[in-house]
Amino acid sequence: MRSFTGRVIKGVASRFKVATATGAVNCLARGKLKAGGDILVGDEVEVVRDRDVFVIERVLPRKNSLIRPYVANIDMCLITLAPVPEPDYLLADKIIVNCLAENIAPVLVANKCDIERV
């Protein structure tokens, strides 16, 4: 069986959509991976074709991950704040701290497009 790598772009239960060099494929997790729930969106994975089904054989090493939302291999996190309603600065601080702890670049985005023009 020929294997190839791709990045998980969607996951629901033990079914995943993986982006590969030739396009996206629907995959199932191999039994040991399915039981552990160890596959996150953003993971680089090794996929094999088993008859007519694509199967994720293993998860390649991650550079980082977050638990809310469950994602992996993130380069940047955009944190959007708007003046109305007043932002939850404590939540923004927590997100920034989590990003820095995982070597993810936090970027604050100020959004004021919903404010009426005078």
FIDOMAR-366252 format. One record per residue (C-alpha): residue number from 1; chain; x, y, z. Coordinates in pm, 1 decimal. Example, Ala and Ser with C-alpha at 12.3 -4.5 7.8 and 13.67 -1.06 7.14 Angstrom:
FIDOMAR-366252
+-----+-------+----------+----------+----------+
:  nr : kette :        x :        y :        z :
+-----+-------+----------+----------+----------+
:   1 :     A :   1230.0 :   -450.0 :    780.0 :
:   2 :     A :   1367.0 :   -106.0 :    714.0 :
+-----+-------+----------+----------+----------+
***
This chain:
FIDOMAR-366252
+-----+-------+----------+----------+----------+
:  nr : kette :        x :        y :        z :
+-----+-------+----------+----------+----------+
:   1 :     A :      0.0 :      0.0 :      0.0 :
:   2 :     A :    124.9 :    345.1 :    -96.2 :
:   3 :     A :    112.6 :    606.6 :    178.5 :
:   4 :     A :    104.7 :    983.4 :    151.0 :
:   5 :     A :     79.6 :   1276.4 :    390.5 :
:   6 :     A :   -182.4 :   1542.8 :    433.2 :
:   7 :     A :   -331.3 :   1787.4 :    681.7 :
:   8 :     A :   -656.9 :   1723.1 :    867.1 :
:   9 :     A :   -902.5 :   2001.0 :    776.9 :
:  10 :     A :  -1218.7 :   1858.6 :    936.3 :
:  11 :     A :  -1296.0 :   1595.6 :   1196.9 :
:  12 :     A :  -1623.7 :   1450.2 :   1320.9 :
:  13 :     A :  -1608.0 :   1143.5 :   1547.2 :
:  14 :     A :  -1368.3 :    901.7 :   1369.8 :
:  15 :     A :  -1420.0 :   1049.2 :   1021.2 :
:  16 :     A :  -1179.1 :   1308.8 :    887.2 :
:  17 :     A :  -1127.6 :   1518.7 :    577.0 :
:  18 :     A :   -759.4 :   1539.7 :    485.1 :
:  19 :     A :   -610.6 :   1790.6 :    240.0 :
:  20 :     A :   -342.5 :   1627.8 :     24.3 :
:  21 :     A :   -129.9 :   1745.3 :   -266.6 :
:  22 :     A :   -390.7 :   1607.0 :   -507.9 :
:  23 :     A :   -704.3 :   1728.0 :   -324.9 :
:  24 :     A :   -913.4 :   1649.6 :    -18.7 :
:  25 :     A :  -1002.3 :   1291.0 :     73.2 :
:  26 :     A :  -1240.3 :   1148.6 :    334.1 :
:  27 :     A :  -1060.5 :    920.5 :    578.9 :
:  28 :     A :  -1126.4 :    691.0 :    870.6 :
:  29 :     A :   -895.9 :    663.9 :   1170.1 :
:  30 :     A :   -710.6 :    337.5 :   1226.1 :
:  31 :     A :   -845.4 :    150.0 :   1530.8 :
:  32 :     A :   -575.6 :    251.8 :   1779.4 :
:  33 :     A :   -604.1 :    618.1 :   1678.3 :
:  34 :     A :   -984.0 :    607.8 :   1687.2 :
:  35 :     A :   -986.5 :    485.8 :   2046.7 :
:  36 :     A :   -743.0 :    752.2 :   2165.9 :
:  37 :     A :   -912.3 :   1051.7 :   2005.3 :
:  38 :     A :   -565.4 :   1182.0 :   1926.2 :
:  39 :     A :   -631.0 :   1336.8 :   1584.6 :
:  40 :     A :   -686.3 :   1714.1 :   1577.6 :
:  41 :     A :   -772.4 :   1954.4 :   1298.3 :
:  42 :     A :   -437.3 :   2083.4 :   1173.0 :
:  43 :     A :   -250.2 :   1757.5 :   1232.5 :
:  44 :     A :    -17.3 :   1630.4 :    963.1 :
:  45 :     A :   -107.4 :   1265.0 :    908.1 :
:  46 :     A :      6.7 :    964.6 :    708.6 :
:  47 :     A :   -275.2 :    818.3 :    498.9 :
:  48 :     A :   -297.4 :    486.1 :    312.3 :
:  49 :     A :   -560.6 :    359.2 :     72.6 :
:  50 :     A :   -705.8 :     29.6 :    191.6 :
:  51 :     A :   -921.2 :    -98.7 :    -94.9 :
:  52 :     A :  -1173.4 :    181.2 :   -150.4 :
:  53 :     A :  -1121.1 :    349.6 :    186.6 :
:  54 :     A :   -856.7 :    600.0 :    293.9 :
:  55 :     A :   -723.6 :    530.6 :    644.1 :
:  56 :     A :   -513.4 :    751.1 :    872.5 :
:  57 :     A :   -221.2 :    533.5 :    980.2 :
:  58 :     A :    -40.4 :    774.6 :   1210.6 :
:  59 :     A :    -18.5 :   1132.2 :   1327.4 :
:  60 :     A :    311.6 :   1306.8 :   1255.8 :
:  61 :     A :    475.6 :   1509.5 :   1537.7 :
:  62 :     A :    295.6 :   1833.3 :   1628.6 :
:  63 :     A :    465.7 :   2167.4 :   1675.5 :
:  64 :     A :    186.3 :   2289.7 :   1906.9 :
:  65 :     A :   -180.1 :   2242.2 :   1996.6 :
:  66 :     A :   -470.5 :   2409.9 :   2173.7 :
:  67 :     A :   -754.0 :   2245.2 :   2363.4 :
:  68 :     A :  -1022.7 :   2510.8 :   2300.4 :
:  69 :     A :  -1078.3 :   2470.1 :   2017.3 :
:  70 :     A :   -901.5 :   2136.8 :   1963.4 :
:  71 :     A :   -649.4 :   2228.9 :   1691.6 :
:  72 :     A :   -283.6 :   2160.8 :   1615.4 :
:  73 :     A :     10.7 :   2307.3 :   1423.0 :
:  74 :     A :   -108.2 :   2667.6 :   1446.1 :
:  75 :     A :    112.9 :   2955.3 :   1325.5 :
:  76 :     A :   -104.8 :   3250.4 :   1423.5 :
:  77 :     A :   -418.0 :   3321.3 :   1629.2 :
:  78 :     A :   -636.5 :   3619.7 :   1538.1 :
:  79 :     A :   -817.7 :   3756.0 :   1844.2 :
:  80 :     A :  -1098.3 :   3987.1 :   1732.2 :
:  81 :     A :  -1226.9 :   4253.6 :   1970.1 :
:  82 :     A :  -1502.7 :   4508.4 :   1909.2 :
:  83 :     A :  -1580.7 :   4819.9 :   2115.3 :
:  84 :     A :  -1950.7 :   4730.0 :   2140.3 :
:  85 :     A :  -2023.9 :   4530.9 :   2344.7 :
:  86 :     A :  -1725.9 :   4599.9 :   2567.7 :
:  87 :     A :  -1458.7 :   4331.9 :   2516.7 :
:  88 :     A :  -1383.8 :   4068.4 :   2777.9 :
:  89 :     A :  -1021.2 :   4164.5 :   2837.7 :
:  90 :     A :   -962.7 :   3879.2 :   3081.9 :
:  91 :     A :  -1064.4 :   3628.1 :   2814.3 :
:  92 :     A :   -839.3 :   3802.3 :   2561.0 :
:  93 :     A :   -550.0 :   3784.9 :   2810.6 :
:  94 :     A :   -609.0 :   3411.9 :   2866.0 :
:  95 :     A :   -608.1 :   3346.1 :   2492.2 :
:  96 :     A :   -285.2 :   3545.3 :   2450.8 :
:  97 :     A :   -115.8 :   3354.3 :   2736.4 :
:  98 :     A :   -220.8 :   3017.9 :   2588.2 :
:  99 :     A :    -87.8 :   3122.5 :   2248.1 :
: 100 :     A :    247.2 :   3235.1 :   2387.5 :
: 101 :     A :    280.2 :   2913.4 :   2591.4 :
: 102 :     A :    240.9 :   2711.7 :   2268.4 :
: 103 :     A :    463.8 :   2937.6 :   2051.1 :
: 104 :     A :    165.7 :   3067.1 :   1852.6 :
: 105 :     A :    174.9 :   3431.3 :   1740.0 :
: 106 :     A :   -125.7 :   3614.1 :   1892.7 :
: 107 :     A :   -263.0 :   3900.0 :   1679.8 :
: 108 :     A :   -523.6 :   4142.3 :   1815.1 :
: 109 :     A :   -776.2 :   4261.9 :   1557.0 :
: 110 :     A :   -983.2 :   4570.5 :   1642.5 :
: 111 :     A :  -1319.4 :   4554.2 :   1468.4 :
: 112 :     A :  -1545.5 :   4856.4 :   1458.6 :
: 113 :     A :  -1739.8 :   4791.5 :   1139.4 :
: 114 :     A :  -2069.3 :   4762.4 :   1329.3 :
: 115 :     A :  -2056.0 :   5117.2 :   1468.5 :
: 116 :     A :  -2277.8 :   5370.2 :   1291.7 :
: 117 :     A :  -2107.3 :   5646.1 :   1097.4 :
: 118 :     A :  -2176.1 :   5999.8 :   1212.0 :
+-----+-------+----------+----------+----------+
***
